[in-house]
Amino acid sequence: MADEYFEKYSGYQGSGALNFSQIVLQHINRCVINGSVEWHGGYWETKITSTGTEKKYIPNTRAVYTNSINQLRVLLLGYFDSEMTASDKKIKNKFSVLKKKIKENKSDSSQMQEAQDEKLEIALELFEELVKLAKRLNFFQEESLIEDVG
């Protein structure tokens, strides 16, 4: 059951164990996929079926994207170097300032839209820094298999 769940939601198709590097690369890919869609807010979709009505929640793609980046951060946290630690501190501060701004302007819809856009920009900055960290850690190095022919 857990393997089926993992394959369905991770995009991984196959058997065998994944190493940490493969997990990180798959999650980076998931962030790219989540960031490559049209942005829309979450909403309920109601469909009329032959047996009645069916209600399905369509997730907020902005939240899916920022959440996937936050999870990549969690995966790589134990591998932060001094450069990433400094970047992470600056980015966390930007998120903190934005959070206060959102609390102060909850009633102003134009300010809220501006805050959502700013949150996406900060998340993209975090993603960029995490990808640079993954590169410094050689997660993108291709493995090659050398066979002895003869």
Backbone as a printed PyTorch tensor [residue, N CA C, xyz], in Angstrom:
tensor([[[  0.8200,  -1.1930,   0.0000],
         [  0.0000,   0.0000,   0.0000],
         [  0.8660,   1.2600,   0.0000]],

        [[  1.8910,   1.2960,   0.8690],
         [  2.7610,   2.4720,   0.9420],
         [  3.5270,   2.6550,  -0.3630]],

        [[  3.9680,   1.5410,  -0.9750],
         [  4.6850,   1.6330,  -2.2440],
         [  3.7940,   2.1990,  -3.3440]],

        [[  2.5390,   1.7720,  -3.3920],
         [  1.6020,   2.3000,  -4.3920],
         [  1.3850,   3.7920,  -4.1830]],

        [[  1.2410,   4.2030,  -2.9260],
         [  1.0600,   5.6160,  -2.6090],
         [  2.2830,   6.4050,  -3.0640]],

        [[  3.4810,   5.8980,  -2.7340],
         [  4.7200,   6.5810,  -3.1080],
         [  4.8200,   6.7240,  -4.6170]],

        [[  4.5630,   5.6410,  -5.3570],
         [  4.6550,   5.6960,  -6.8150],
         [  3.6300,   6.6640,  -7.4050]],

        [[  2.4180,   6.6850,  -6.8410],
         [  1.3740,   7.5590,  -7.3680],
         [  1.7150,   9.0260,  -7.1660]],

        [[  2.1970,   9.3840,  -5.9770],
         [  2.3900,  10.7920,  -5.6440],
         [  3.8160,  11.3040,  -5.8500]],

        [[  4.7820,  10.4170,  -6.0040],
         [  6.1500,  10.8820,  -6.1980],
         [  6.5190,  10.9690,  -7.6680]],

        [[  5.7720,  10.2710,  -8.5130],
         [  6.1230,  10.2390,  -9.9260],
         [  7.1240,   9.1300, -10.2160]],

        [[  7.5790,   8.4060,  -9.1900],
         [  8.5570,   7.3400,  -9.3680],
         [  7.8720,   6.0920,  -9.8900]],

        [[  8.3650,   5.5800, -10.9740],
         [  7.8060,   4.3660, -11.5560],
         [  8.8890,   3.3000, -11.5960]],

        [[  8.8100,   2.3420, -10.7570],
         [  9.8070,   1.2800, -10.7990],
         [  9.9500,   0.6330,  -9.4460]],

        [[ 10.8530,  -0.3170,  -9.4010],
         [ 11.0660,  -1.0160,  -8.1440],
         [ 12.4720,  -0.7380,  -7.6590]],

        [[ 12.7410,  -1.1010,  -6.4420],
         [ 14.0580,  -0.8980,  -5.8790],
         [ 14.0970,   0.3410,  -5.0080]],

        [[ 15.1370,   0.4090,  -4.2150],
         [ 15.2910,   1.5190,  -3.2870],
         [ 15.8740,   2.7400,  -3.9900]],

        [[ 15.4650,   3.8830,  -3.5380],
         [ 16.0110,   5.1380,  -4.0380],
         [ 17.0870,   5.6070,  -3.0710]],

        [[ 18.1510,   6.1680,  -3.6100],
         [ 19.1120,   6.7820,  -2.7040],
         [ 18.7150,   8.2340,  -2.4850]],

        [[ 19.3580,   8.8800,  -1.5260],
         [ 18.9700,  10.2360,  -1.1550],
         [ 19.1120,  11.1950,  -2.3340]],

        [[ 20.1500,  11.0420,  -3.0900],
         [ 20.3830,  11.9020,  -4.2550],
         [ 19.2140,  11.8050,  -5.2390]],

        [[ 18.7240,  10.6020,  -5.4860],
         [ 17.5970,  10.4050,  -6.3960],
         [ 16.3260,  11.0510,  -5.8360]],

        [[ 16.1390,  10.9600,  -4.5350],
         [ 14.9700,  11.5720,  -3.8990],
         [ 15.0200,  13.0860,  -4.0690]],

        [[ 16.1910,  13.6680,  -3.8440],
         [ 16.3480,  15.1170,  -3.9960],
         [ 16.0870,  15.5200,  -5.4410]],

        [[ 16.6520,  14.7920,  -6.3910],
         [ 16.4480,  15.1160,  -7.8050],
         [ 14.9810,  14.9950,  -8.1960]],

        [[ 14.3050,  13.9770,  -7.7030],
         [ 12.8760,  13.8380,  -7.9880],
         [ 12.0850,  14.9930,  -7.3910]],

        [[ 12.4880,  15.4240,  -6.1970],
         [ 11.7520,  16.5140,  -5.5730],
         [ 12.0200,  17.8370,  -6.2890]],

        [[ 13.2330,  18.0390,  -6.7570],
         [ 13.5200,  19.2250,  -7.5660],
         [ 12.6390,  19.2020,  -8.8100]],

        [[ 12.5400,  18.0400,  -9.4340],
         [ 11.6780,  17.8920, -10.6090],
         [ 10.2210,  18.2040, -10.2650]],

        [[  9.7680,  17.7480,  -9.1150],
         [  8.3910,  18.0150,  -8.6740],
         [  8.1850,  19.5250,  -8.5130]],

        [[  9.1740,  20.2300,  -7.9470],
         [  9.0820,  21.6920,  -7.8030],
         [  8.9920,  22.3550,  -9.1710]],

        [[  9.7730,  21.8620, -10.1220],
         [  9.7410,  22.4110, -11.4820],
         [  8.3630,  22.1990, -12.0990]],

        [[  7.8190,  21.0100, -11.9420],
         [  6.4850,  20.7080, -12.4800],
         [  5.4360,  21.6010, -11.8090]],

        [[  5.4960,  21.7120, -10.4810],
         [  4.5200,  22.5340,  -9.7530],
         [  4.6520,  24.0090, -10.0960]],

        [[  5.8420,  24.4400, -10.4810],
         [  6.0440,  25.8380, -10.8390],
         [  5.7760,  26.1350, -12.2960]],

        [[  5.4680,  25.0960, -13.0710],
         [  5.2800,  25.2570, -14.5190],
         [  3.8220,  25.2240, -14.9440]],

        [[  2.9340,  25.4900, -14.0100],
         [  1.5050,  25.4600, -14.3210],
         [  0.9210,  26.8610, -14.2070]],

        [[ -0.2670,  27.0170, -14.7290],
         [ -0.9660,  28.2890, -14.5940],
         [ -1.3990,  28.4510, -13.1400]],

        [[ -1.1550,  29.6370, -12.5770],
         [ -1.5150,  29.8750, -11.1890],
         [ -3.0160,  30.1060, -11.0540]],

        [[ -3.6070,  29.4770, -10.0650],
         [ -5.0070,  29.7210,  -9.7210],
         [ -5.1990,  29.4250,  -8.2510]],

        [[ -6.1920,  30.0440,  -7.6680],
         [ -6.5120,  29.8080,  -6.2730],
         [ -7.2520,  28.4940,  -6.1110]],

        [[ -7.3350,  28.0000,  -4.9040],
         [ -8.0780,  26.7690,  -4.6520],
         [ -9.5730,  27.0210,  -4.7560]],

        [[-10.2860,  26.0000,  -5.1900],
         [-11.7360,  26.1360,  -5.3160],
         [-12.3800,  24.7530,  -5.3370]],

        [[-13.6810,  24.7460,  -5.0800],
         [-14.4680,  23.5120,  -5.1420],
         [-15.1190,  23.4060,  -6.5040]],

        [[-15.0280,  22.2360,  -7.0750],
         [-15.6680,  21.9770,  -8.3680],
         [-16.8020,  20.9780,  -8.1270]],

        [[-17.9910,  21.3300,  -8.5850],
         [-19.1460,  20.4500,  -8.4170],
         [-19.5630,  19.9300,  -9.7860]],

        [[-19.6730,  18.6070,  -9.8710],
         [-20.1110,  17.9740, -11.1160],
         [-21.3910,  17.1960, -10.8500]],

        [[-22.2860,  17.2640, -11.8160],
         [-23.5190,  16.4950, -11.7160],
         [-23.2710,  15.1510, -12.3990]],

        [[-23.5170,  14.0890, -11.6680],
         [-23.3280,  12.7420, -12.2040],
         [-24.6750,  12.0250, -12.2350]],

        [[-24.6690,  10.8360, -12.7680],
         [-25.9100,  10.0680, -12.8440],
         [-26.4340,   9.6710, -11.4620]],

        [[-25.5500,   9.6540, -10.4550],
         [-25.9580,   9.2600,  -9.1040],
         [-26.1360,  10.4510,  -8.1670]],

        [[-25.9460,  11.6590,  -8.6740],
         [-26.0940,  12.8540,  -7.8330],
         [-25.0250,  13.8750,  -8.1820]],

        [[-24.5220,  14.5340,  -7.1690],
         [-23.4670,  15.5160,  -7.4110],
         [-22.1780,  15.0560,  -6.7510]],

        [[-21.0990,  15.4330,  -7.3650],
         [-19.7740,  15.0770,  -6.8710],
         [-19.0060,  16.3680,  -6.6460]],

        [[-18.4740,  16.5440,  -5.4530],
         [-17.7260,  17.7430,  -5.1100],
         [-16.2520,  17.3740,  -4.9740]],

        [[-15.3880,  18.1540,  -5.6460],
         [-13.9570,  17.8680,  -5.6140],
         [-13.2060,  19.1800,  -5.4060]],

        [[-12.2130,  19.1630,  -4.4980],
         [-11.4240,  20.3660,  -4.2500],
         [-10.2530,  20.4190,  -5.2300]],

        [[-10.0940,  21.5460,  -5.8870],
         [ -8.9670,  21.7890,  -6.7860],
         [ -7.9810,  22.6640,  -6.0050]],

        [[ -6.7740,  22.1480,  -5.7270],
         [ -5.8370,  22.8780,  -4.8700],
         [ -5.3340,  24.1900,  -5.4760]],

        [[ -4.9440,  25.0880,  -4.5950],
         [ -4.3320,  26.3510,  -4.9700],
         [ -2.9280,  26.0340,  -5.4950]],

        [[ -2.6760,  26.2910,  -6.7740],
         [ -1.3890,  25.9220,  -7.3690],
         [ -0.2400,  26.7360,  -6.7820]],

        [[ -0.5160,  27.9460,  -6.3310],
         [  0.5280,  28.7430,  -5.6860],
         [  0.9890,  28.0640,  -4.4010]],

        [[  0.0300,  27.6040,  -3.6070],
         [  0.3490,  26.9330,  -2.3470],
         [  1.0660,  25.6040,  -2.5960]],

        [[  0.6430,  24.8670,  -3.6030],
         [  1.2990,  23.5960,  -3.9390],
         [  2.7650,  23.8530,  -4.2810]],

        [[  3.0030,  24.8990,  -5.0690],
         [  4.3620,  25.2500,  -5.4750],
         [  5.2220,  25.6480,  -4.2720]],

        [[  4.7290,  26.5870,  -3.4720],
         [  5.5390,  27.0320,  -2.3350],
         [  5.7320,  25.9010,  -1.3170]],

        [[  4.7260,  25.0570,  -1.1330],
         [  4.8660,  23.9290,  -0.2140],
         [  5.9050,  22.9280,  -0.7170]],

        [[  5.9580,  22.7020,  -2.0270],
         [  6.9390,  21.7510,  -2.5590],
         [  8.3590,  22.2970,  -2.3760]],

        [[  8.5310,  23.6060,  -2.5080],
         [  9.8470,  24.2180,  -2.2790],
         [ 10.2130,  24.1200,  -0.8000]],

        [[  9.2520,  24.3590,   0.0840],
         [  9.5210,  24.2390,   1.5190],
         [  9.9420,  22.8160,   1.8830]],

        [[  9.3340,  21.8240,   1.2510],
         [  9.7040,  20.4400,   1.5330],
         [ 11.1060,  20.1100,   1.0020]],

        [[ 11.4740,  20.7050,  -0.1220],
         [ 12.8400,  20.5290,  -0.6320],
         [ 13.8320,  21.1220,   0.3660]],

        [[ 13.4880,  22.2630,   0.9370],
         [ 14.3340,  22.8720,   1.9640],
         [ 14.5190,  21.9190,   3.1390]],

        [[ 13.4310,  21.2880,   3.5640],
         [ 13.4900,  20.3380,   4.6780],
         [ 14.4220,  19.1690,   4.3270]],

        [[ 14.3140,  18.6660,   3.1060],
         [ 15.1770,  17.5600,   2.6800],
         [ 16.6600,  17.9280,   2.7420]],

        [[ 16.9770,  19.1520,   2.3500],
         [ 18.3740,  19.5640,   2.2300],
         [ 18.9260,  20.2580,   3.4740]],

        [[ 18.0940,  20.5060,   4.4570],
         [ 18.4880,  21.2680,   5.6450],
         [ 19.7790,  20.7440,   6.2920]],

        [[ 19.9040,  19.4570,   6.4140],
         [ 21.0960,  18.8660,   7.0280],
         [ 22.3560,  19.0000,   6.1850]],

        [[ 22.2220,  19.4680,   4.9640],
         [ 23.3500,  19.6170,   4.0440],
         [ 23.7080,  21.0860,   3.7990]],

        [[ 23.0520,  22.0140,   4.5030],
         [ 23.3130,  23.4380,   4.2880],
         [ 24.7810,  23.7470,   4.5610]],

        [[ 25.3990,  24.4770,   3.6440],
         [ 26.7420,  24.9990,   3.8520],
         [ 26.6150,  26.4460,   4.3160]],

        [[ 27.7260,  27.1140,   4.5240],
         [ 27.6670,  28.4900,   5.0430],
         [ 26.9600,  29.4300,   4.0700]],

        [[ 27.1600,  29.2310,   2.7750],
         [ 26.4960,  30.0800,   1.7770],
         [ 24.9820,  29.9030,   1.8230]],

        [[ 24.5320,  28.6610,   1.9160],
         [ 23.0960,  28.3860,   1.9530],
         [ 22.4970,  28.8610,   3.2730]],

        [[ 23.2360,  28.6980,   4.3680],
         [ 22.7450,  29.1510,   5.6710],
         [ 22.5120,  30.6590,   5.6560]],

        [[ 23.4440,  31.4040,   5.0600],
         [ 23.2870,  32.8630,   4.9680],
         [ 22.0890,  33.2250,   4.0830]],

        [[ 21.9590,  32.5650,   2.9410],
         [ 20.8200,  32.8220,   2.0460],
         [ 19.5060,  32.4730,   2.7210]],

        [[ 19.4860,  31.3460,   3.4110],
         [ 18.2740,  30.8900,   4.0880],
         [ 17.8430,  31.8940,   5.1560]],

        [[ 18.7950,  32.4340,   5.8730],
         [ 18.4850,  33.4200,   6.9150],
         [ 17.8380,  34.6590,   6.2930]],

        [[ 18.3800,  35.1540,   5.1890],
         [ 17.8210,  36.3220,   4.4960],
         [ 16.4130,  36.0320,   3.9840]],

        [[ 16.2300,  34.8390,   3.4060],
         [ 14.9350,  34.4640,   2.8460],
         [ 13.8960,  34.2960,   3.9490]],

        [[ 14.2790,  33.6610,   5.0530],
         [ 13.3570,  33.5070,   6.1800],
         [ 12.9410,  34.8690,   6.7190]],

        [[ 13.8690,  35.8240,   6.7340],
         [ 13.5460,  37.1740,   7.1780],
         [ 12.5350,  37.8290,   6.2310]],

        [[ 12.7150,  37.6310,   4.9210],
         [ 11.7720,  38.1770,   3.9340],
         [ 10.3770,  37.5870,   4.1530]],

        [[ 10.3040,  36.2640,   4.4000],
         [  9.0160,  35.6240,   4.6660],
         [  8.3830,  36.1830,   5.9400]],

        [[  9.1900,  36.4290,   6.9540],
         [  8.6960,  36.9620,   8.2180],
         [  8.1110,  38.3600,   8.0370]],

        [[  8.8190,  39.2180,   7.3020],
         [  8.3320,  40.5650,   7.0250],
         [  7.0270,  40.5010,   6.2340]],

        [[  6.9780,  39.5980,   5.2530],
         [  5.7760,  39.4410,   4.4410],
         [  4.5930,  38.9690,   5.2850]],

        [[  4.8390,  38.0440,   6.1980],
         [  3.7830,  37.5250,   7.0740],
         [  3.1500,  38.6610,   7.8900]],

        [[  3.9940,  39.5470,   8.4230],
         [  3.4910,  40.7050,   9.1870],
         [  2.6740,  41.6190,   8.2800]],

        [[  3.1500,  41.8240,   7.0740],
         [  2.4590,  42.6800,   6.0960],
         [  1.0790,  42.1070,   5.7710]],

        [[  1.0010,  40.7970,   5.6160],
         [ -0.2730,  40.1380,   5.3160],
         [ -1.2480,  40.3050,   6.4790]],

        [[ -0.7780,  40.1260,   7.7140],
         [ -1.6400,  40.2850,   8.8950],
         [ -2.2080,  41.6980,   8.9860]],

        [[ -1.3990,  42.6920,   8.6270],
         [ -1.8220,  44.0870,   8.7140],
         [ -2.8150,  44.4670,   7.6170]],

        [[ -2.7740,  43.7910,   6.4870],
         [ -3.5690,  44.2060,   5.3190],
         [ -4.5840,  43.1600,   4.8610]],

        [[ -5.0800,  42.3430,   5.7700],
         [ -5.9980,  41.2640,   5.3970],
         [ -7.2590,  41.7450,   4.6910]],

        [[ -7.6900,  42.9500,   4.9760],
         [ -8.9480,  43.4320,   4.3970],
         [ -8.7650,  44.0620,   3.0130]],

        [[ -7.5440,  44.3380,   2.6130],
         [ -7.2760,  45.0000,   1.3330],
         [ -6.9080,  43.9450,   0.2810]],

        [[ -7.8390,  43.6530,  -0.6290],
         [ -7.6260,  42.5740,  -1.6030],
         [ -6.4750,  42.8630,  -2.5700]],

        [[ -6.2840,  44.1240,  -2.9560],
         [ -5.1790,  44.4230,  -3.8740],
         [ -3.8320,  44.2190,  -3.1820]],

        [[ -3.7660,  44.5530,  -1.8960],
         [ -2.5370,  44.3300,  -1.1240],
         [ -2.2970,  42.8320,  -0.9220]],

        [[ -3.3830,  42.0860,  -0.7690],
         [ -3.2480,  40.6370,  -0.5890],
         [ -2.7170,  39.9860,  -1.8630]],

        [[ -3.1730,  40.4460,  -3.0170],
         [ -2.6780,  39.9100,  -4.2840],
         [ -1.1920,  40.2350,  -4.4400]],

        [[ -0.8420,  41.4460,  -4.0630],
         [  0.5600,  41.8680,  -4.1040],
         [  1.4100,  40.9800,  -3.1900]],

        [[  0.8750,  40.6650,  -2.0140],
         [  1.5800,  39.8110,  -1.0480],
         [  1.7420,  38.3960,  -1.6060]],

        [[  0.7040,  37.8860,  -2.2790],
         [  0.8030,  36.5560,  -2.8960],
         [  1.9060,  36.5290,  -3.9500]],

        [[  1.9750,  37.5700,  -4.7500],
         [  3.0190,  37.6580,  -5.7740],
         [  4.4040,  37.7230,  -5.1330]],

        [[  4.5000,  38.4860,  -4.0640],
         [  5.7790,  38.6050,  -3.3510],
         [  6.1810,  37.2640,  -2.7390]],

        [[  5.2040,  36.5410,  -2.2020],
         [  5.4840,  35.2270,  -1.6180],
         [  6.0360,  34.2740,  -2.6810]],

        [[  5.4650,  34.3270,  -3.8750],
         [  5.9560,  33.4760,  -4.9690],
         [  7.3810,  33.8590,  -5.3730]],

        [[  7.6750,  35.1570,  -5.3890],
         [  9.0280,  35.6080,  -5.7260],
         [ 10.0460,  35.1340,  -4.6900]],

        [[  9.6740,  35.2080,  -3.4180],
         [ 10.5720,  34.7550,  -2.3470],
         [ 10.7610,  33.2380,  -2.4430]],

        [[  9.6810,  32.5170,  -2.7160],
         [  9.7670,  31.0640,  -2.8600],
         [ 10.6750,  30.6970,  -4.0310]],

        [[ 10.5670,  31.4270,  -5.1300],
         [ 11.4340,  31.1800,  -6.2780],
         [ 12.8900,  31.4440,  -5.9060]],

        [[ 13.1360,  32.5010,  -5.1490],
         [ 14.4970,  32.7960,  -4.6900],
         [ 15.0330,  31.6370,  -3.8390]],

        [[ 14.1960,  31.1050,  -2.9430],
         [ 14.5970,  29.9620,  -2.1230],
         [ 14.8930,  28.7530,  -3.0050]],

        [[ 14.0400,  28.5030,  -3.9770],
         [ 14.2480,  27.3760,  -4.8850],
         [ 15.5750,  27.5190,  -5.6300]],

        [[ 15.8450,  28.7180,  -6.1250],
         [ 17.1100,  28.9610,  -6.8290],
         [ 18.3050,  28.6420,  -5.9310]],

        [[ 18.2490,  29.0920,  -4.6850],
         [ 19.3490,  28.8460,  -3.7460],
         [ 19.4890,  27.3530,  -3.4330]],

        [[ 18.3560,  26.6580,  -3.3090],
         [ 18.4060,  25.2160,  -3.0340],
         [ 18.9820,  24.4380,  -4.2150]],

        [[ 18.6530,  24.8530,  -5.4260],
         [ 19.2090,  24.1960,  -6.6180],
         [ 20.7080,  24.4520,  -6.6920]],

        [[ 21.1290,  25.6780,  -6.3760],
         [ 22.5740,  25.9690,  -6.3630],
         [ 23.2880,  25.1140,  -5.3100]],

        [[ 22.6460,  24.9370,  -4.1500],
         [ 23.2170,  24.0760,  -3.1080],
         [ 23.3350,  22.6430,  -3.6220]],

        [[ 22.2740,  22.1500,  -4.2560],
         [ 22.3040,  20.7820,  -4.8020],
         [ 23.4360,  20.6340,  -5.8190]],

        [[ 23.6780,  21.6620,  -6.5970],
         [ 24.7810,  21.6290,  -7.5580],
         [ 26.1180,  21.5920,  -6.8280]],

        [[ 26.2690,  22.4280,  -5.7930],
         [ 27.5260,  22.4190,  -5.0180],
         [ 27.7580,  21.0630,  -4.3670]],

        [[ 26.6750,  20.3830,  -4.0100],
         [ 26.7780,  19.0710,  -3.3610],
         [ 26.8710,  17.9220,  -4.3720]],

        [[ 26.9210,  18.2500,  -5.6520],
         [ 27.0640,  17.2730,  -6.7430],
         [ 25.8790,  16.3190,  -6.8850]],

        [[ 24.6750,  16.7750,  -6.5640],
         [ 23.4990,  15.9350,  -6.7540],
         [ 23.1740,  15.7420,  -8.2370]],

        [[ 23.7030,  16.6050,  -9.1070],
         [ 23.3970,  16.5230, -10.5290],
         [ 24.4160,  15.6850, -11.3030]],

        [[ 25.3890,  15.1450, -10.6100],
         [ 26.4100,  14.3300, -11.2550],
         [ 25.7780,  13.0510, -11.7870]],

        [[ 26.0440,  12.7800, -13.0400],
         [ 25.5040,  11.5620, -13.6350],
         [ 26.3350,  10.3750, -13.1900]],

        [[ 25.6250,   9.3050, -12.9040],
         [ 26.3250,   8.0580, -12.5740],
         [ 26.5180,   7.3020, -13.8690]],

        [[ 27.6960,   6.7340, -14.0270],
         [ 27.9200,   5.9540, -15.2390],
         [ 28.2750,   4.5280, -14.8570]],

        [[ 27.8300,   3.6490, -15.6650],
         [ 28.0670,   2.2310, -15.4600],
         [ 29.0630,   1.7720, -16.5050]],

        [[ 30.1780,   1.2730, -16.0680],
         [ 31.1940,   0.8010, -16.9990],
         [ 31.1770,  -0.7150, -16.9970]],

        [[ 30.9190,  -1.2670, -18.1660],
         [ 30.8800,  -2.7310, -18.2830],
         [ 32.1680,  -3.2190, -18.9400]],

        [[ 32.6200,  -4.3450, -18.4830],
         [ 33.7960,  -4.9570, -19.0580],
         [ 33.3460,  -5.8290, -20.2130]],

        [[ 33.7210,  -5.4170, -21.4140],
         [ 33.3450,  -6.1760, -22.5990],
         [ 34.5430,  -7.0530, -22.9770]],

        [[ 34.3000,  -8.3060, -23.0530],
         [ 35.4380,  -9.1060, -23.5000],
         [ 35.3400, -10.4570, -23.0790]]])
